[in-house]
Amino acid sequence: MQLGTRWSLGAEPPTGLPEVVVIALQAVEGDLEALPDDTSAWRWTLTWLEGNPVIELDDGTVIRFDPKEDSATITQPAIVMDDDEDWI
């Protein structure tokens, strides 16, 4: 049984994560650097589901590992656009 953990955005991720997951984490964090939002208090949460890491950021971004494909999928939360042109 593996225990999950939490760590701050930008901090070193836990050891034992597949390399492709670490690359996905770095990609998400790199994208967030360009945003004007204050992310200093955001944290990652790692849980293990059937032996595979599932990582969620406080904003709802989720990274899932697929061991068969040795791939990581990033799912970002939907962005609601306040659009005055909703009649189109």
Biopython code that builds the backbone (N, CA, C, O; Angstrom):
import numpy as np
from Bio.PDB.StructureBuilder import StructureBuilder

atoms = [
    (1, "MET", "N", (0.839, -1.179, 0.000)),
    (1, "MET", "CA", (0.000, 0.000, 0.000)),
    (1, "MET", "C", (0.885, 1.244, 0.000)),
    (1, "MET", "O", (1.848, 1.335, 0.762)),
    (2, "GLN", "N", (0.550, 2.188, -0.856)),
    (2, "GLN", "CA", (1.304, 3.429, -0.928)),
    (2, "GLN", "C", (0.458, 4.556, -0.355)),
    (2, "GLN", "O", (-0.747, 4.634, -0.594)),
    (3, "LEU", "N", (1.108, 5.421, 0.401)),
    (3, "LEU", "CA", (0.415, 6.554, 0.988)),
    (3, "LEU", "C", (0.593, 7.782, 0.114)),
    (3, "LEU", "O", (1.642, 7.978, -0.499)),
    (4, "GLY", "N", (-0.432, 8.597, 0.067)),
    (4, "GLY", "CA", (-0.367, 9.838, -0.684)),
    (4, "GLY", "C", (0.302, 10.929, 0.129)),
    (4, "GLY", "O", (0.707, 10.724, 1.273)),
    (5, "THR", "N", (0.405, 12.086, -0.487)),
    (5, "THR", "CA", (1.038, 13.223, 0.173)),
    (5, "THR", "C", (0.590, 14.512, -0.502)),
    (5, "THR", "O", (-0.078, 14.488, -1.536)),
    (6, "ARG", "N", (0.963, 15.623, 0.091)),
    (6, "ARG", "CA", (0.715, 16.938, -0.501)),
    (6, "ARG", "C", (2.035, 17.703, -0.526)),
    (6, "ARG", "O", (2.889, 17.519, 0.340)),
    (7, "TRP", "N", (2.188, 18.564, -1.533)),
    (7, "TRP", "CA", (3.361, 19.427, -1.593)),
    (7, "TRP", "C", (2.995, 20.704, -2.326)),
    (7, "TRP", "O", (2.043, 20.736, -3.105)),
    (8, "SER", "N", (3.750, 21.740, -2.073)),
    (8, "SER", "CA", (3.467, 23.063, -2.637)),
    (8, "SER", "C", (3.789, 23.116, -4.121)),
    (8, "SER", "O", (4.702, 22.445, -4.604)),
    (9, "LEU", "N", (3.025, 23.920, -4.823)),
    (9, "LEU", "CA", (3.270, 24.172, -6.235)),
    (9, "LEU", "C", (4.687, 24.718, -6.388)),
    (9, "LEU", "O", (5.064, 25.665, -5.699)),
    (10, "GLY", "N", (5.461, 24.135, -7.274)),
    (10, "GLY", "CA", (6.831, 24.578, -7.510)),
    (10, "GLY", "C", (7.873, 23.850, -6.685)),
    (10, "GLY", "O", (9.067, 23.951, -6.966)),
    (11, "ALA", "N", (7.437, 23.116, -5.666)),
    (11, "ALA", "CA", (8.375, 22.357, -4.836)),
    (11, "ALA", "C", (8.726, 21.039, -5.530)),
    (11, "ALA", "O", (8.088, 20.643, -6.506)),
    (12, "GLU", "N", (9.733, 20.385, -5.016)),
    (12, "GLU", "CA", (10.170, 19.094, -5.558)),
    (12, "GLU", "C", (9.063, 18.055, -5.361)),
    (12, "GLU", "O", (8.575, 17.890, -4.244)),
    (13, "PRO", "N", (8.656, 17.349, -6.428)),
    (13, "PRO", "CA", (7.626, 16.314, -6.266)),
    (13, "PRO", "C", (8.178, 15.114, -5.496)),
    (13, "PRO", "O", (9.393, 14.943, -5.399)),
    (14, "PRO", "N", (7.299, 14.296, -4.955)),
    (14, "PRO", "CA", (7.747, 13.117, -4.208)),
    (14, "PRO", "C", (8.553, 12.164, -5.090)),
    (14, "PRO", "O", (8.350, 12.104, -6.303)),
    (15, "THR", "N", (9.452, 11.436, -4.480)),
    (15, "THR", "CA", (10.214, 10.437, -5.219)),
    (15, "THR", "C", (9.309, 9.258, -5.556)),
    (15, "THR", "O", (8.306, 9.019, -4.884)),
    (16, "GLY", "N", (9.668, 8.541, -6.584)),
    (16, "GLY", "CA", (8.920, 7.351, -6.963)),
    (16, "GLY", "C", (7.860, 7.579, -8.019)),
    (16, "GLY", "O", (7.207, 6.630, -8.453)),
    (17, "LEU", "N", (7.676, 8.830, -8.443)),
    (17, "LEU", "CA", (6.713, 9.095, -9.512)),
    (17, "LEU", "C", (7.340, 8.735, -10.856)),
    (17, "LEU", "O", (8.536, 8.949, -11.054)),
    (18, "PRO", "N", (6.548, 8.191, -11.783)),
    (18, "PRO", "CA", (7.084, 7.927, -13.121)),
    (18, "PRO", "C", (7.582, 9.225, -13.767)),
    (18, "PRO", "O", (7.024, 10.298, -13.539)),
    (19, "GLU", "N", (8.630, 9.108, -14.566)),
    (19, "GLU", "CA", (9.234, 10.290, -15.190)),
    (19, "GLU", "C", (8.226, 11.083, -16.014)),
    (19, "GLU", "O", (8.250, 12.314, -16.006)),
    (20, "VAL", "N", (7.346, 10.393, -16.718)),
    (20, "VAL", "CA", (6.368, 11.080, -17.558)),
    (20, "VAL", "C", (5.395, 11.910, -16.705)),
    (20, "VAL", "O", (4.900, 12.939, -17.164)),
    (21, "VAL", "N", (5.124, 11.479, -15.491)),
    (21, "VAL", "CA", (4.258, 12.239, -14.580)),
    (21, "VAL", "C", (4.984, 13.500, -14.107)),
    (21, "VAL", "O", (4.384, 14.571, -14.026)),
    (22, "VAL", "N", (6.258, 13.371, -13.801)),
    (22, "VAL", "CA", (7.049, 14.536, -13.390)),
    (22, "VAL", "C", (7.105, 15.556, -14.528)),
    (22, "VAL", "O", (7.015, 16.759, -14.286)),
    (23, "ILE", "N", (7.253, 15.086, -15.758)),
    (23, "ILE", "CA", (7.260, 15.984, -16.916)),
    (23, "ILE", "C", (5.916, 16.702, -17.036)),
    (23, "ILE", "O", (5.875, 17.897, -17.328)),
    (24, "ALA", "N", (4.819, 15.981, -16.812)),
    (24, "ALA", "CA", (3.486, 16.595, -16.861)),
    (24, "ALA", "C", (3.333, 17.645, -15.761)),
    (24, "ALA", "O", (2.778, 18.717, -16.000)),
    (25, "LEU", "N", (3.822, 17.342, -14.561)),
    (25, "LEU", "CA", (3.787, 18.320, -13.464)),
    (25, "LEU", "C", (4.535, 19.593, -13.849)),
    (25, "LEU", "O", (4.045, 20.702, -13.637)),
    (26, "GLN", "N", (5.712, 19.422, -14.409)),
    (26, "GLN", "CA", (6.517, 20.573, -14.811)),
    (26, "GLN", "C", (5.818, 21.386, -15.897)),
    (26, "GLN", "O", (5.905, 22.614, -15.905)),
    (27, "ALA", "N", (5.129, 20.712, -16.812)),
    (27, "ALA", "CA", (4.408, 21.413, -17.877)),
    (27, "ALA", "C", (3.276, 22.260, -17.299)),
    (27, "ALA", "O", (3.095, 23.412, -17.692)),
    (28, "VAL", "N", (2.520, 21.690, -16.371)),
    (28, "VAL", "CA", (1.424, 22.436, -15.745)),
    (28, "VAL", "C", (1.975, 23.632, -14.978)),
    (28, "VAL", "O", (1.458, 24.743, -15.096)),
    (29, "GLU", "N", (3.015, 23.404, -14.200)),
    (29, "GLU", "CA", (3.589, 24.499, -13.420)),
    (29, "GLU", "C", (4.162, 25.587, -14.321)),
    (29, "GLU", "O", (4.079, 26.771, -13.993)),
    (30, "GLY", "N", (4.742, 25.197, -15.449)),
    (30, "GLY", "CA", (5.257, 26.177, -16.402)),
    (30, "GLY", "C", (4.145, 27.029, -16.995)),
    (30, "GLY", "O", (4.302, 28.238, -17.166)),
    (31, "ASP", "N", (3.018, 26.392, -17.308)),
    (31, "ASP", "CA", (1.871, 27.138, -17.839)),
    (31, "ASP", "C", (1.318, 28.116, -16.807)),
    (31, "ASP", "O", (0.897, 29.219, -17.154)),
    (32, "LEU", "N", (1.318, 27.714, -15.548)),
    (32, "LEU", "CA", (0.764, 28.571, -14.497)),
    (32, "LEU", "C", (1.615, 29.805, -14.240)),
    (32, "LEU", "O", (1.105, 30.822, -13.772)),
    (33, "GLU", "N", (2.903, 29.727, -14.540)),
    (33, "GLU", "CA", (3.783, 30.882, -14.340)),
    (33, "GLU", "C", (3.353, 32.068, -15.195)),
    (33, "GLU", "O", (3.602, 33.217, -14.831)),
    (34, "ALA", "N", (2.712, 31.798, -16.323)),
    (34, "ALA", "CA", (2.299, 32.866, -17.233)),
    (34, "ALA", "C", (0.988, 33.526, -16.809)),
    (34, "ALA", "O", (0.613, 34.563, -17.357)),
    (35, "LEU", "N", (0.292, 32.941, -15.845)),
    (35, "LEU", "CA", (-0.993, 33.488, -15.416)),
    (35, "LEU", "C", (-0.812, 34.584, -14.373)),
    (35, "LEU", "O", (0.153, 34.564, -13.609)),
    (36, "PRO", "N", (-1.734, 35.535, -14.339)),
    (36, "PRO", "CA", (-1.643, 36.599, -13.334)),
    (36, "PRO", "C", (-2.133, 36.153, -11.952)),
    (36, "PRO", "O", (-1.993, 36.903, -10.987)),
    (37, "ASP", "N", (-2.701, 34.954, -11.838)),
    (37, "ASP", "CA", (-3.251, 34.471, -10.570)),
    (37, "ASP", "C", (-2.154, 34.257, -9.530)),
    (37, "ASP", "O", (-1.023, 33.903, -9.866)),
    (38, "ASP", "N", (-2.505, 34.477, -8.264)),
    (38, "ASP", "CA", (-1.591, 34.190, -7.162)),
    (38, "ASP", "C", (-1.712, 32.706, -6.828)),
    (38, "ASP", "O", (-2.717, 32.271, -6.267)),
    (39, "THR", "N", (-0.698, 31.944, -7.170)),
    (39, "THR", "CA", (-0.714, 30.497, -6.945)),
    (39, "THR", "C", (0.194, 30.096, -5.784)),
    (39, "THR", "O", (0.487, 28.913, -5.610)),
    (40, "SER", "N", (0.637, 31.053, -5.000)),
    (40, "SER", "CA", (1.613, 30.771, -3.947)),
    (40, "SER", "C", (1.082, 29.811, -2.876)),
    (40, "SER", "O", (1.871, 29.130, -2.220)),
    (41, "ALA", "N", (-0.217, 29.746, -2.692)),
    (41, "ALA", "CA", (-0.782, 28.861, -1.665)),
    (41, "ALA", "C", (-1.291, 27.539, -2.250)),
    (41, "ALA", "O", (-1.786, 26.693, -1.505)),
    (42, "TRP", "N", (-1.177, 27.348, -3.569)),
    (42, "TRP", "CA", (-1.688, 26.134, -4.198)),
    (42, "TRP", "C", (-0.799, 24.946, -3.871)),
    (42, "TRP", "O", (0.417, 25.071, -3.726)),
    (43, "ARG", "N", (-1.443, 23.785, -3.759)),
    (43, "ARG", "CA", (-0.714, 22.562, -3.438)),
    (43, "ARG", "C", (-1.192, 21.421, -4.329)),
    (43, "ARG", "O", (-2.330, 21.398, -4.797)),
    (44, "TRP", "N", (-0.290, 20.485, -4.544)),
    (44, "TRP", "CA", (-0.599, 19.246, -5.245)),
    (44, "TRP", "C", (-1.007, 18.199, -4.214)),
    (44, "TRP", "O", (-0.496, 18.197, -3.093)),
    (45, "THR", "N", (-1.926, 17.309, -4.589)),
    (45, "THR", "CA", (-2.314, 16.178, -3.749)),
    (45, "THR", "C", (-2.081, 14.902, -4.545)),
    (45, "THR", "O", (-2.616, 14.738, -5.641)),
    (46, "LEU", "N", (-1.284, 14.005, -3.990)),
    (46, "LEU", "CA", (-0.992, 12.721, -4.624)),
    (46, "LEU", "C", (-1.776, 11.629, -3.919)),
    (46, "LEU", "O", (-1.697, 11.482, -2.699)),
    (47, "THR", "N", (-2.530, 10.869, -4.692)),
    (47, "THR", "CA", (-3.172, 9.659, -4.185)),
    (47, "THR", "C", (-2.779, 8.516, -5.114)),
    (47, "THR", "O", (-2.413, 8.733, -6.270)),
    (48, "TRP", "N", (-2.858, 7.325, -4.601)),
    (48, "TRP", "CA", (-2.528, 6.142, -5.395)),
    (48, "TRP", "C", (-3.803, 5.355, -5.623)),
    (48, "TRP", "O", (-4.477, 4.969, -4.668)),
    (49, "LEU", "N", (-4.138, 5.115, -6.879)),
    (49, "LEU", "CA", (-5.323, 4.359, -7.247)),
    (49, "LEU", "C", (-4.867, 3.108, -7.986)),
    (49, "LEU", "O", (-4.334, 3.185, -9.093)),
    (50, "GLU", "N", (-5.081, 1.967, -7.368)),
    (50, "GLU", "CA", (-4.648, 0.682, -7.927)),
    (50, "GLU", "C", (-3.168, 0.706, -8.292)),
    (50, "GLU", "O", (-2.761, 0.171, -9.324)),
    (51, "GLY", "N", (-2.369, 1.334, -7.431)),
    (51, "GLY", "CA", (-0.925, 1.373, -7.617)),
    (51, "GLY", "C", (-0.421, 2.436, -8.570)),
    (51, "GLY", "O", (0.781, 2.520, -8.820)),
    (52, "ASN", "N", (-1.319, 3.252, -9.108)),
    (52, "ASN", "CA", (-0.924, 4.303, -10.049)),
    (52, "ASN", "C", (-1.182, 5.676, -9.447)),
    (52, "ASN", "O", (-2.190, 5.880, -8.770)),
    (53, "PRO", "N", (-0.268, 6.628, -9.693)),
    (53, "PRO", "CA", (-0.447, 7.957, -9.120)),
    (53, "PRO", "C", (-1.554, 8.749, -9.812)),
    (53, "PRO", "O", (-1.687, 8.735, -11.036)),
    (54, "VAL", "N", (-2.335, 9.432, -8.998)),
    (54, "VAL", "CA", (-3.312, 10.409, -9.467)),
    (54, "VAL", "C", (-3.001, 11.679, -8.693)),
    (54, "VAL", "O", (-3.007, 11.683, -7.462)),
    (55, "ILE", "N", (-2.730, 12.749, -9.414)),
    (55, "ILE", "CA", (-2.279, 13.986, -8.792)),
    (55, "ILE", "C", (-3.262, 15.094, -9.129)),
    (55, "ILE", "O", (-3.621, 15.291, -10.290)),
    (56, "GLU", "N", (-3.693, 15.818, -8.098)),
    (56, "GLU", "CA", (-4.646, 16.910, -8.312)),
    (56, "GLU", "C", (-4.110, 18.194, -7.703)),
    (56, "GLU", "O", (-3.613, 18.213, -6.577)),
    (57, "LEU", "N", (-4.224, 19.265, -8.475)),
    (57, "LEU", "CA", (-3.840, 20.595, -8.019)),
    (57, "LEU", "C", (-5.066, 21.266, -7.414)),
    (57, "LEU", "O", (-6.196, 20.918, -7.756)),
    (58, "ASP", "N", (-4.853, 22.215, -6.530)),
    (58, "ASP", "CA", (-5.961, 22.892, -5.859)),
    (58, "ASP", "C", (-6.953, 23.544, -6.820)),
    (58, "ASP", "O", (-8.111, 23.750, -6.456)),
    (59, "ASP", "N", (-6.524, 23.871, -8.038)),
    (59, "ASP", "CA", (-7.452, 24.489, -8.999)),
    (59, "ASP", "C", (-8.308, 23.457, -9.733)),
    (59, "ASP", "O", (-9.170, 23.824, -10.531)),
    (60, "GLY", "N", (-8.078, 22.173, -9.471)),
    (60, "GLY", "CA", (-8.862, 21.121, -10.113)),
    (60, "GLY", "C", (-8.144, 20.399, -11.235)),
    (60, "GLY", "O", (-8.675, 19.428, -11.775)),
    (61, "THR", "N", (-6.955, 20.842, -11.601)),
    (61, "THR", "CA", (-6.163, 20.148, -12.613)),
    (61, "THR", "C", (-5.795, 18.762, -12.090)),
    (61, "THR", "O", (-5.361, 18.619, -10.947)),
    (62, "VAL", "N", (-5.971, 17.739, -12.936)),
    (62, "VAL", "CA", (-5.679, 16.359, -12.536)),
    (62, "VAL", "C", (-4.702, 15.744, -13.534)),
    (62, "VAL", "O", (-4.839, 15.919, -14.745)),
    (63, "ILE", "N", (-3.719, 15.024, -13.010)),
    (63, "ILE", "CA", (-2.767, 14.275, -13.837)),
    (63, "ILE", "C", (-2.920, 12.805, -13.481)),
    (63, "ILE", "O", (-2.796, 12.418, -12.319)),
    (64, "ARG", "N", (-3.194, 11.981, -14.506)),
    (64, "ARG", "CA", (-3.350, 10.532, -14.315)),
    (64, "ARG", "C", (-2.292, 9.801, -15.138)),
    (64, "ARG", "O", (-1.978, 10.185, -16.264)),
    (65, "PHE", "N", (-1.759, 8.749, -14.548)),
    (65, "PHE", "CA", (-0.731, 7.940, -15.201)),
    (65, "PHE", "C", (-1.351, 6.679, -15.776)),
    (65, "PHE", "O", (-2.130, 5.998, -15.110)),
    (66, "ASP", "N", (-0.997, 6.368, -17.029)),
    (66, "ASP", "CA", (-1.421, 5.130, -17.687)),
    (66, "ASP", "C", (-0.180, 4.260, -17.874)),
    (66, "ASP", "O", (0.629, 4.523, -18.763)),
    (67, "PRO", "N", (-0.021, 3.223, -17.043)),
    (67, "PRO", "CA", (1.194, 2.409, -17.129)),
    (67, "PRO", "C", (1.303, 1.601, -18.420)),
    (67, "PRO", "O", (2.411, 1.296, -18.860)),
    (68, "LYS", "N", (0.183, 1.254, -19.028)),
    (68, "LYS", "CA", (0.225, 0.482, -20.276)),
    (68, "LYS", "C", (0.837, 1.295, -21.406)),
    (68, "LYS", "O", (1.566, 0.763, -22.244)),
    (69, "GLU", "N", (0.537, 2.578, -21.423)),
    (69, "GLU", "CA", (1.050, 3.468, -22.468)),
    (69, "GLU", "C", (2.269, 4.264, -22.002)),
    (69, "GLU", "O", (2.895, 4.967, -22.795)),
    (70, "ASP", "N", (2.606, 4.152, -20.714)),
    (70, "ASP", "CA", (3.641, 4.976, -20.095)),
    (70, "ASP", "C", (3.402, 6.445, -20.444)),
    (70, "ASP", "O", (4.284, 7.144, -20.943)),
    (71, "SER", "N", (2.165, 6.888, -20.159)),
    (71, "SER", "CA", (1.781, 8.257, -20.492)),
    (71, "SER", "C", (1.073, 8.906, -19.309)),
    (71, "SER", "O", (0.557, 8.230, -18.419)),
    (72, "ALA", "N", (1.063, 10.217, -19.325)),
    (72, "ALA", "CA", (0.356, 10.994, -18.311)),
    (72, "ALA", "C", (-0.650, 11.885, -19.024)),
    (72, "ALA", "O", (-0.323, 12.542, -20.012)),
    (73, "THR", "N", (-1.866, 11.899, -18.519)),
    (73, "THR", "CA", (-2.924, 12.724, -19.091)),
    (73, "THR", "C", (-3.232, 13.868, -18.141)),
    (73, "THR", "O", (-3.472, 13.658, -16.952)),
    (74, "ILE", "N", (-3.221, 15.077, -18.677)),
    (74, "ILE", "CA", (-3.535, 16.269, -17.893)),
    (74, "ILE", "C", (-4.961, 16.681, -18.224)),
    (74, "ILE", "O", (-5.301, 16.894, -19.388)),
    (75, "THR", "N", (-5.788, 16.792, -17.197)),
    (75, "THR", "CA", (-7.161, 17.261, -17.367)),
    (75, "THR", "C", (-7.298, 18.556, -16.582)),
    (75, "THR", "O", (-7.135, 18.582, -15.362)),
    (76, "GLN", "N", (-7.599, 19.629, -17.303)),
    (76, "GLN", "CA", (-7.728, 20.926, -16.646)),
    (76, "GLN", "C", (-9.199, 21.254, -16.432)),
    (76, "GLN", "O", (-10.054, 20.825, -17.207)),
    (77, "PRO", "N", (-9.493, 22.014, -15.382)),
    (77, "PRO", "CA", (-10.887, 22.374, -15.118)),
    (77, "PRO", "C", (-11.432, 23.272, -16.224)),
    (77, "PRO", "O", (-10.692, 24.018, -16.867)),
    (78, "ALA", "N", (-12.728, 23.180, -16.426)),
    (78, "ALA", "CA", (-13.377, 24.020, -17.437)),
    (78, "ALA", "C", (-13.318, 25.478, -17.009)),
    (78, "ALA", "O", (-13.437, 25.804, -15.828)),
    (79, "ILE", "N", (-13.135, 26.334, -17.981)),
    (79, "ILE", "CA", (-13.106, 27.773, -17.718)),
    (79, "ILE", "C", (-14.431, 28.354, -18.186)),
    (79, "ILE", "O", (-14.817, 28.194, -19.344)),
    (80, "VAL", "N", (-15.110, 29.017, -17.292)),
    (80, "VAL", "CA", (-16.384, 29.643, -17.629)),
    (80, "VAL", "C", (-16.100, 31.049, -18.125)),
    (80, "VAL", "O", (-15.502, 31.867, -17.426)),
    (81, "MET", "N", (-16.539, 31.307, -19.337)),
    (81, "MET", "CA", (-16.331, 32.627, -19.927)),
    (81, "MET", "C", (-17.591, 33.457, -19.729)),
    (81, "MET", "O", (-18.690, 33.019, -20.071)),
    (82, "ASP", "N", (-17.434, 34.638, -19.185)),
    (82, "ASP", "CA", (-18.555, 35.559, -19.035)),
    (82, "ASP", "C", (-18.646, 36.337, -20.337)),
    (82, "ASP", "O", (-17.879, 37.269, -20.579)),
    (83, "ASP", "N", (-19.593, 35.941, -21.165)),
    (83, "ASP", "CA", (-19.685, 36.495, -22.506)),
    (83, "ASP", "C", (-21.016, 37.214, -22.683)),
    (83, "ASP", "O", (-22.083, 36.612, -22.567)),
    (84, "ASP", "N", (-20.936, 38.500, -22.963)),
    (84, "ASP", "CA", (-22.150, 39.276, -23.199)),
    (84, "ASP", "C", (-22.772, 38.955, -24.553)),
    (84, "ASP", "O", (-23.909, 39.341, -24.823)),
    (85, "GLU", "N", (-22.043, 38.264, -25.389)),
    (85, "GLU", "CA", (-22.518, 37.947, -26.731)),
    (85, "GLU", "C", (-23.170, 36.566, -26.763)),
    (85, "GLU", "O", (-22.966, 35.815, -27.717)),
    (86, "ASP", "N", (-23.949, 36.221, -25.741)),
    (86, "ASP", "CA", (-24.534, 34.889, -25.672)),
    (86, "ASP", "C", (-25.731, 34.704, -26.601)),
    (86, "ASP", "O", (-26.291, 33.610, -26.662)),
    (87, "TRP", "N", (-26.124, 35.715, -27.301)),
    (87, "TRP", "CA", (-27.248, 35.607, -28.228)),
    (87, "TRP", "C", (-26.840, 34.963, -29.544)),
    (87, "TRP", "O", (-27.697, 34.595, -30.347)),
    (88, "ILE", "N", (-25.538, 34.824, -29.771)),
    (88, "ILE", "CA", (-25.054, 34.263, -31.039)),
    (88, "ILE", "C", (-25.239, 32.767, -31.039)),
    (88, "ILE", "O", (-24.895, 32.102, -32.016)),
]
sb = StructureBuilder()
sb.init_structure("model")
sb.init_model(0)
sb.init_chain("A")
sb.init_seg("    ")
for serial, (resi, resn, name, xyz) in enumerate(atoms, 1):
    if name == "N":
        sb.init_residue(resn, " ", resi, " ")
    sb.init_atom(name, np.array(xyz, "f"), 0.0, 1.0, " ", f" {name:<3s}", serial, name[0])
structure = sb.get_structure()
